[in-house]
Amino acid sequence: MTRIKTSRRSFLKGSVAVGGRRFDCQYDSKCKRPDPLITEMQEWAQFTGDGVDATPYGLPIDFESDVVRRNVEWLTADTISSVNFTPIHALDGTITPQGCAFERHHSGAIELRKEDYRLMINGLVEKPLIFTYEDLERFPRENHVYFCECAANTGMEWAGAQLNGAQFTHGMIHNMEYTGIPLRTLLNEAGIKPEGSWVFVEGADASSNGRSIPIEKALDDVFVAFKANGEALRKEHGYPVRLVVPGWEGNMWVKWLRRVEVTDQPIESREETSKYTDTLADGTSRKWTWVMDAKSVITSPSPQAPIKHKSGPLVVSGLAWSGHGAITRVDVTLDGGKNWYQARLAKPGETKALTRFYLDIDWNGKEMFLQSRAHDETGYVQPTKEQLRKVRGLNSIYHNNCIQTWWVKKGGEVENVEVS
């Protein structure tokens, strides 16, 4: 595997030094005119700003007002049972702020006070239990960073390039640090009977969204969370308590968690029969396809984040993740898969969490066909769309983890395309 090497001569030609690197002067090509933003007193330097209590809970500055969740109006009949998308094209690092992390609701986001919250453990247990929010706070707690991805993320792209933006093709995902209690702690309090082999988890909203989880997973890393990124869960993310099911499809991350029932078989609820199954080419369906396979996407450049400068240094950036564990490597191609280069991981991949990658190149101003390819710790390699279609056909909308292509045009604009 080779890395892109930029020519020092071309890198320095016609440029000015900035922070140890050299870049084309964006204000004036010859850099002869003075920049008034440097040489003249600006308004913001002439008056005092807001006081410390102007916004008791800090909000993003107005200049970043476009960094918001967005929905696709024609995707669902209404916004009550619908989804919106994280602006991944405008974020960096890996932690997603709660305020712009995607939402998926089946009957809208409800308001449930901590004082009114109850969590019931019942079914095949020695001692059925009911916990209040205060009860949960008294258990030893842990902190973990995990990604949550809707099974339908990238689902519209099965038949070809459809939505023009990383936010819309891959934005049904977020990555947060959760604080809470391992589910096994609560199950052990109740005592699982020998015949207990599944748990059914259910939410308190009007949809009663519920999913069946094998007991092995429930006793492994499933997590009952009441904080995200250091603060209380937002209403749209399940306040006051939600379930975290690391590496598995987001529909299983039940919000407003109200009940965990231990059973000896799956419940076969609506969300695991008529929904969240994968229809194959022969009309049969894959079932219990919980794990989100290794996947990646370049977030910049992308259709909503075009290249706005001339040729020269360019940072290609993106995200990679795997429900099977940690990302170990990401490759990037500039020519639609003919040549691949190993990207730089911002830090070693963490298990079942987003990994940020970068490829620093010297763009020559010509068109590119950008793709990224993720590898995880199991040795799994993210497939092409053609490879995935050979196995799954064209009928599915779930678990599309194929390689995404962005066409970067000569002027820096970017378009979603399919390369076969």
Phi and psi in degrees as a GROMACS rama.xvg file:
@    title "Ramachandran Plot"
@    xaxis  label "Phi"
@    yaxis  label "Psi"
@TYPE xy
-104.282  161.121  THR-2
-112.697  151.217  ARG-3
-69.0583  132.382  ILE-4
-117.853  124.973  LYS-5
-89.9202  145.745  THR-6
-71.6286  125.553  SER-7
-62.2378  -37.3288  ARG-8
-64.9236  -47.8868  ARG-9
-70.0807  -27.9281  SER-10
-68.1974  -35.2733  PHE-11
-92.6971  -18.8225  LEU-12
-62.5088  128.463  LYS-13
59.0964  41.2728  GLY-14
-136.063  171.713  SER-15
-122.832  153.236  VAL-16
-78.6847  133.828  ALA-17
-141.85  116.853  VAL-18
55.9621  37.8398  GLY-19
88.8563  -12.2085  GLY-20
-118.5  170.818  ARG-21
-124.844  133.673  ARG-22
-134.708  155.251  PHE-23
-60.845  139.067  ASP-24
-71.2056  119.181  CYS-25
-84.3407  -18.8179  GLN-26
-80.268  -44.8169  TYR-27
-148.336  128.491  ASP-28
-59.5613  -28.9082  SER-29
-102.648  -4.3053  LYS-30
54.7453  38.6085  CYS-31
-99.211  -32.6407  LYS-32
-80.3369  142.212  ARG-33
-70.4112  147.77  PRO-34
-91.1752  114.077  ASP-35
-61.2818  -23.7622  PRO-36
-69.8565  -16.191  LEU-37
-101.407  -42.4017  ILE-38
-89.2024  -17.1352  THR-39
-113.839  148.91  GLU-40
-69.9398  125.936  MET-41
-96.414  158.838  GLN-42
-57.2241  -41.0064  GLU-43
-68.6642  -13.3016  TRP-44
-97.7951  1.74564  ALA-45
-106.793  -12.5946  GLN-46
-134.563  158.745  PHE-47
-75.598  155.658  THR-48
-98.1765  -165.693  GLY-49
-66.8814  150.898  ASP-50
-78.0942  173.017  GLY-51
-66.7485  -20.369  VAL-52
-106.062  17.0246  ASP-53
-63.7688  -38.2231  ALA-54
-134.301  91.8901  THR-55
-53.3153  -33.7567  PRO-56
-115.901  114.227  TYR-57
-60.7712  141.855  GLY-58
-122.841  156.365  LEU-59
-59.6124  147.851  PRO-60
-67.8593  151.542  ILE-61
-58.5719  -28.1706  ASP-62
-64.8374  -16.7197  PHE-63
-109.272  26.579  GLU-64
-67.8612  -13.2916  SER-65
-86.3141  -6.70708  ASP-66
-87.6379  82.1629  VAL-67
-140.333  162.079  VAL-68
-66.5448  146.259  ARG-69
-135.715  150.536  ARG-70
-113.88  170.7  ASN-71
-111.539  108.107  VAL-72
-57.6425  -37.1161  GLU-73
-83.0708  -3.02086  TRP-74
-72.3018  -35.6483  LEU-75
-133.861  164.074  THR-76
-69.5196  -31.5856  ALA-77
-151.465  178.123  ASP-78
-93.4572  -1.94487  THR-79
-75.1857  -47.5524  ILE-80
-108.964  86.4925  SER-81
-159.169  -167.522  SER-82
-147.871  149.191  VAL-83
-125.858  -177.934  ASN-84
-129.176  139.339  PHE-85
-71.1274  136.277  THR-86
-78.0166  65.8893  PRO-87
-63.748  -22.3638  ILE-88
-69.4358  -19.78  HIS-89
-107.601  1.42469  ALA-90
-107.372  160.701  LEU-91
-134.959  177.109  ASP-92
67.1705  -153.607  GLY-93
-128.988  -23.7605  THR-94
-78.5961  128.153  ILE-95
-93.6438  123.276  THR-96
-60.1331  140.13  PRO-97
-57.1106  -36.0588  GLN-98
-66.5559  -16.2573  GLY-99
-127.635  16.7381  CYS-100
-80.8334  137.878  ALA-101
-56.2647  151.704  PHE-102
-117.008  143.995  GLU-103
-137.531  116.995  ARG-104
-121.778  150.928  HIS-105
-106.184  -20.8855  HIS-106
-149.386  30.5104  SER-107
86.7851  161.925  GLY-108
-85.0517  125.387  ALA-109
-98.4828  164.075  ILE-110
-111.769  113.49  GLU-111
-127.656  116.878  LEU-112
-70.114  148.682  ARG-113
-57.7469  -37.6953  LYS-114
-65.2896  -24.4313  GLU-115
-97.8363  1.55745  ASP-116
-79.1711  137.532  TYR-117
-140.019  140.033  ARG-118
-122.738  121.727  LEU-119
-104.969  133.593  MET-120
-111.247  116.649  ILE-121
-142.625  -169.46  ASN-122
91.8724  -135.643  GLY-123
-82.0364  67.3882  LEU-124
-129.221  156.563  VAL-125
-71.743  -32.129  GLU-126
-143.747  96.7351  LYS-127
-56.7811  139.962  PRO-128
-133.073  153.193  LEU-129
-128.127  127.229  ILE-130
-111.577  139.569  PHE-131
-89.8965  172.793  THR-132
-61.7747  -41.698  TYR-133
-63.011  -35.5209  GLU-134
-60.1934  -45.2225  ASP-135
-62.2101  -36.2024  LEU-136
-66.5699  -15.3152  GLU-137
-90.3249  -8.6762  ARG-138
-82.671  151.392  PHE-139
-56.9133  130.083  PRO-140
-111.546  162.244  ARG-141
-132.904  164.33  GLU-142
-124.93  130.611  ASN-143
-143.908  144.73  HIS-144
-101.854  125.119  VAL-145
-140.888  152.19  TYR-146
-90.5089  150.104  PHE-147
-123.363  119.54  CYS-148
-125.579  128.864  GLU-149
-65.6949  139.277  CYS-150
-60.2754  -24.4334  ALA-151
-89.3011  3.72676  ALA-152
-57.9732  128.993  ASN-153
71.7032  8.71391  THR-154
-62.5287  -32.11  GLY-155
-69.7667  -12.8753  MET-156
-90.3307  1.07331  GLU-157
-55.2083  -46.0447  TRP-158
-86.203  -7.41955  ALA-159
148.421  177.304  GLY-160
-64.5545  124.263  ALA-161
-122.507  -52.7704  GLN-162
-108.633  131.594  LEU-163
-97.4564  77.9843  ASN-164
166.392  137.245  GLY-165
-60.8131  -32.3926  ALA-166
-59.0977  -38.3087  GLN-167
-89.6603  -29.3201  PHE-168
-83.1946  -33.7222  THR-169
-131.952  11.07  HIS-170
-85.366  4.70289  GLY-171
-85.7  57.8688  MET-172
-153.988  146.467  ILE-173
-148.13  167.282  HIS-174
-141.866  115.286  ASN-175
-134.468  161.88  MET-176
-94.8577  118.563  GLU-177
-103.181  143.599  TYR-178
-115.734  131.863  THR-179
175.468  -151.238  GLY-180
-127.371  135.556  ILE-181
-58.273  136.163  PRO-182
-58.9549  -32.8406  LEU-183
-60.2665  -29.6172  ARG-184
-61.2739  -44.9877  THR-185
-72.1879  -38.6814  LEU-186
-65.2117  -37.4998  LEU-187
-67.2276  -31.7878  ASN-188
-62.3294  -39.2573  GLU-189
-80.691  -28.2404  ALA-190
81.9329  105.318  GLY-191
-81.3185  129.328  ILE-192
-71.8614  154.259  LYS-193
-54.8676  -33.5533  PRO-194
-80.6626  -5.14493  GLU-195
-70.5901  116.169  GLY-196
-126.966  -6.90206  SER-197
-140.269  161.756  TRP-198
-126.455  145.354  VAL-199
-111.277  121.111  PHE-200
-108.084  138.508  VAL-201
-137.527  143.029  GLU-202
-94.6797  165.126  GLY-203
-93.2031  -1.78598  ALA-204
-76.2713  174.328  ASP-205
-63.4233  -24.8665  ALA-206
-77.2211  -16.1637  SER-207
49.4148  41.3895  SER-208
-52.3275  125.87  ASN-209
-143.154  146.3  GLY-210
-138.8  151.384  ARG-211
-94.8797  136.199  SER-212
-129.143  129.961  ILE-213
-58.2622  144.995  PRO-214
-61.4629  -30.512  ILE-215
-61.3758  -42.2565  GLU-216
-70.1123  -41.8641  LYS-217
-59.4992  -34.5672  ALA-218
-89.7611  -2.17696  LEU-219
-91.9194  -89.566  ASP-220
-121.133  8.56762  ASP-221
-65.0768  143.004  VAL-222
-135.706  135.471  PHE-223
-99.8944  108.202  VAL-224
-106.706  141.56  ALA-225
-128.692  2.56768  PHE-226
-137.26  152.414  LYS-227
-142.176  129.57  ALA-228
54.3401  35.3876  ASN-229
87.8536  -6.37584  GLY-230
-128.111  172.318  GLU-231
-57.8478  147.58  ALA-232
-56.31  141.686  LEU-233
-72.8714  158.558  ARG-234
-52.3864  -46.3473  LYS-235
-70.1627  -11.8954  GLU-236
-107.866  16.2344  HIS-237
103.877  15.8012  GLY-238
-48.2254  133.001  TYR-239
-95.985  -12.5906  PRO-240
-142.321  134.646  VAL-241
-133.033  166.18  ARG-242
-95.3961  142.307  LEU-243
-118.211  122.724  VAL-244
-121.136  84.5673  VAL-245
-54.9624  130.42  PRO-246
81.5829  -10.1688  GLY-247
-103.966  160.466  TRP-248
-55.985  145.665  GLU-249
-61.5719  -25.9574  GLY-250
-61.6629  -20.9533  ASN-251
-84.6083  -11.4963  MET-252
-81.959  68.4965  TRP-253
-60.0782  128.368  VAL-254
-92.0676  158.199  LYS-255
52.1792  45.1863  TRP-256
-54.4003  122.822  LEU-257
-118.751  -22.5708  ARG-258
-150.661  139.018  ARG-259
-127.018  109.612  VAL-260
-106.531  125.489  GLU-261
-84.311  127.692  VAL-262
-131.311  174.104  THR-263
-105.226  7.11601  ASP-264
-163.092  161.281  GLN-265
-67.0112  151.452  PRO-266
-77.9253  -24.8661  ILE-267
63.0859  50.9407  GLU-268
-72.6296  170.988  SER-269
-55.1172  -40.35  ARG-270
-74.8773  -2.71317  GLU-271
-127.176  13.8437  GLU-272
-126.75  -73.0735  THR-273
-71.9565  -20.9469  SER-274
-122.75  160.409  LYS-275
57.628  36.2966  TYR-276
-122.994  155.438  THR-277
-109.156  110.927  ASP-278
-76.0376  126.003  THR-279
-93.9913  176.294  LEU-280
-61.856  -31.7986  ALA-281
-87.9046  6.47028  ASP-282
92.5872  -14.2087  GLY-283
-78.4418  168.576  THR-284
-126.804  141.154  SER-285
-79.1341  139.527  ARG-286
-127.351  156.644  LYS-287
57.2975  44.0046  TRP-288
-94.7102  68.9824  THR-289
-76.7517  -41.7978  TRP-290
-74.4598  137.119  VAL-291
-90.678  112.271  MET-292
-69.1106  166.165  ASP-293
-56.7883  138.464  ALA-294
-155.212  156.513  LYS-295
-155.23  163.666  SER-296
-156.186  142.246  VAL-297
-81.6538  122.285  ILE-298
-93.0717  -22.2099  THR-299
-155.024  125.2  SER-300
-69.8633  149.739  PRO-301
-158.608  171.463  SER-302
-52.6725  -36.0487  PRO-303
-89.9091  -5.01333  GLN-304
-133.452  67.4622  ALA-305
-70.8083  168.804  PRO-306
-81.2191  121.551  ILE-307
-105.554  -3.47841  LYS-308
-108.874  173.976  HIS-309
-77.9632  -174.848  LYS-310
-60.4357  155.844  SER-311
135.46  -159.306  GLY-312
-57.1059  134.591  PRO-313
-142.39  132.13  LEU-314
-98.1723  115.219  VAL-315
-90.3806  125.359  VAL-316
-131.219  150.956  SER-317
-166.591  -174.66  GLY-318
-127.171  146.184  LEU-319
-138.217  151.803  ALA-320
-161.19  161.903  TRP-321
-153.692  133.445  SER-322
-76.8092  -6.09021  GLY-323
-93.3806  -6.38159  HIS-324
150.944  -140.159  GLY-325
-94.5411  148.862  ALA-326
-77.5303  131.072  ILE-327
-107.143  -23.2512  THR-328
-161.636  148.407  ARG-329
-132.909  131.212  VAL-330
-106.019  148.375  ASP-331
-129.407  138.171  VAL-332
-118.605  145.269  THR-333
-103.871  -7.6514  LEU-334
-127.9  32.5485  ASP-335
74.6335  21.4893  GLY-336
108.008  1.62113  GLY-337
-73.8367  -41.2931  LYS-338
-130.838  134.9  ASN-339
-118.187  144.509  TRP-340
-129.414  140.501  TYR-341
-77.6076  123.744  GLN-342
-78.6242  164.079  ALA-343
-95.1258  123.612  ARG-344
-80.5249  133.543  LEU-345
-59.9116  -34.0478  ALA-346
-158.852  163.424  LYS-347
-54.0764  140.779  PRO-348
-60.0872  141.047  GLY-349
-104.461  148.95  GLU-350
-62.8898  127.084  THR-351
56.5283  36.3391  LYS-352
-135.37  159.801  ALA-353
-67.2394  145.077  LEU-354
-122.503  129.777  THR-355
-90.4177  135.738  ARG-356
-128.259  155.169  PHE-357
-136.637  147.278  TYR-358
-133.3  116.132  LEU-359
-93.5797  116.647  ASP-360
-126.382  169.37  ILE-361
-110.184  96.8452  ASP-362
-73.7435  132.442  TRP-363
-93.0739  7.17132  ASN-364
85.1802  -0.711619  GLY-365
-92.4356  168.19  LYS-366
-67.9663  151.79  GLU-367
-135.968  154.742  MET-368
-119.039  95.7089  PHE-369
-85.042  134.504  LEU-370
-143.15  155.555  GLN-371
-129.433  153.142  SER-372
-138.947  118.647  ARG-373
-95.1206  146.187  ALA-374
-122.43  138.373  HIS-375
-114.9  177.98  ASP-376
-67.6779  -14.161  GLU-377
-84.0705  -8.28596  THR-378
95.8511  -4.32082  GLY-379
-66.2206  140.219  TYR-380
-120.447  131.494  VAL-381
-55.2542  129.69  GLN-382
-85.9373  164.285  PRO-383
-77.9524  166.405  THR-384
-64.423  -36.9638  LYS-385
-63.0461  -43.1187  GLU-386
-62.7959  -40.1325  GLN-387
-69.9426  -39.5266  LEU-388
-65.1935  -33.7824  ARG-389
-61.8735  -31.3516  LYS-390
-90.6322  -38.1999  VAL-391
-111.003  -13.3319  ARG-392
76.8978  -156.739  GLY-393
-116.65  1.53285  LEU-394
-85.6807  -20.1414  ASN-395
-78.3784  156.474  SER-396
-123.483  -7.44151  ILE-397
-102.122  154.111  TYR-398
57.285  44.9813  HIS-399
-89.1797  103.36  ASN-400
-115.454  28.2706  ASN-401
-74.9265  166.051  CYS-402
-67.8313  134.073  ILE-403
-99.6093  141.266  GLN-404
-115.687  130.637  THR-405
-113.862  129.521  TRP-406
-94.0543  110.413  TRP-407
-90.8862  118.508  VAL-408
-85.5729  169.23  LYS-409
-58.4486  -34.088  LYS-410
-82.1602  -1.98031  GLY-411
99.6901  -10.3404  GLY-412
-68.4532  153.598  GLU-413
-129.791  140.448  VAL-414
-134.564  144.838  GLU-415
-76.4938  120.771  ASN-416
-136.191  168.621  VAL-417
-116.19  129.959  GLU-418
-109.679  120.187  VAL-419
